[in-house]
Amino acid sequence: MLKETTVVQNNVSNEAKNIASAALSVVKDTAAAAASNRGENEKKPKLSVLDKTKKDWGEFKEENNGMEEELDAYKKSSNQYMDKVSVRV
């Protein structure tokens, strides 16, 4: 009777080990697939400093509508430096 119990326990133990091993490999495969997909989705296009500055400047001008007209007026003015100095004084 003791031998039969030991054989049954060994069979159950081996079967449990096989099931656990299969489950572990599925979990590892799923985790590896999720990690590789996550890496692909998180890649963002890199902006150069010039592109980022251009984008930021455009957004700033959109937020400050009157700024564009003021900048155009200073561009056309021949006394830009004098205009700035006279405003500060």
KAZIWO-V128046 format. One record per helix or strand of 2 or more residues. SS is the DSSP state (A for helix, B for strand). FROM is the first residue (numbers start at 1). TO is the last residue. If there is no record, write none. Layout:
# KAZIWO-V128046
ss:SS from:FROM to:TO
ss:SS from:FROM to:TO
This chain:
# KAZIWO-V128046
ss:A from:2 to:41
ss:A from:49 to:63
ss:A from:65 to:76
ss:A from:80 to:88
